[in-house]
């Protein structure tokens, strides 16, 4: 399945936009699981920020280098 460019949307992207083939119950479950996942990611970020901010800086540096390596023309 080709990737969609969701930048075209002028409003928020919904679970129904992402998974139009799911039933309303399945969409609700997917939304619940996504929100739980994002809460875990936020908690990890906050923990790293408090305990080891230098690690966060290093991870950001690595991500920037990886983006440059994967897309050298974007620099």
C-alpha positions as CSV (number, residue, x, y, z in Angstrom):
1,X,0.0,0.0,0.0
2,X,1.5,3.4,-1.0
3,X,2.1,5.9,1.7
4,X,-0.4,8.8,1.9
5,X,0.8,12.4,2.3
6,X,-1.3,13.5,5.3
7,X,0.1,17.1,5.0
8,X,-2.8,17.7,2.6
9,X,-5.3,17.6,5.5
10,X,-6.4,21.0,6.8
11,X,-7.9,19.5,10.0
12,X,-6.8,16.9,12.4
13,X,-6.2,13.3,11.1
14,X,-8.6,10.8,12.7
15,X,-8.3,7.1,13.2
16,X,-10.9,6.7,10.5
17,X,-8.6,8.6,8.1
18,X,-5.8,6.2,8.9
19,X,-7.9,3.0,9.0
20,X,-11.0,3.5,6.9
21,X,-11.7,-0.2,6.7
22,X,-12.1,-0.7,10.4
23,X,-15.5,-0.9,12.1
24,X,-16.3,1.9,14.6
25,X,-15.5,-0.5,17.4
26,X,-12.1,-1.4,15.9
27,X,-11.4,2.3,15.3
28,X,-12.2,3.1,19.0
29,X,-9.8,0.3,20.1
30,X,-7.1,1.5,17.7
31,X,-7.5,5.1,19.1
32,X,-7.3,3.8,22.6
33,X,-4.2,1.8,21.9
34,X,-2.5,4.7,20.1
35,X,-3.3,7.1,23.0
36,X,-1.8,4.6,25.5
37,X,1.3,4.2,23.3
38,X,1.7,8.0,23.1
39,X,1.3,8.2,26.9
40,X,4.1,5.7,27.4
41,X,6.4,7.6,24.9
42,X,5.6,10.8,26.8
43,X,6.4,9.2,30.1
44,X,9.8,7.9,28.8
45,X,10.6,11.3,27.4
46,X,9.8,13.0,30.7
47,X,11.8,10.5,32.6
48,X,14.9,11.0,30.4
49,X,14.5,14.7,30.6
50,X,14.6,14.6,34.3
51,X,17.2,12.0,34.9
52,X,19.6,12.4,32.0
53,X,19.1,15.4,29.8
54,X,22.5,14.8,28.1
55,X,21.1,11.5,26.8
56,X,18.2,13.4,25.2
57,X,20.6,15.8,23.5
58,X,22.7,12.8,22.2
59,X,19.6,11.1,20.9
60,X,18.5,14.3,19.1
61,X,22.0,14.6,17.6
62,X,21.9,11.0,16.4
63,X,18.5,11.4,14.9
64,X,19.6,14.6,13.0
65,X,22.7,12.8,11.6
66,X,20.5,9.8,10.6
67,X,18.1,12.1,8.7
68,X,21.0,13.8,6.9
69,X,22.5,10.5,6.0
70,X,19.2,9.2,4.7
71,X,18.3,12.4,2.8
72,X,21.5,14.2,1.8
73,X,19.8,16.6,-0.6
74,X,17.6,18.0,2.1
75,X,20.4,19.9,3.8
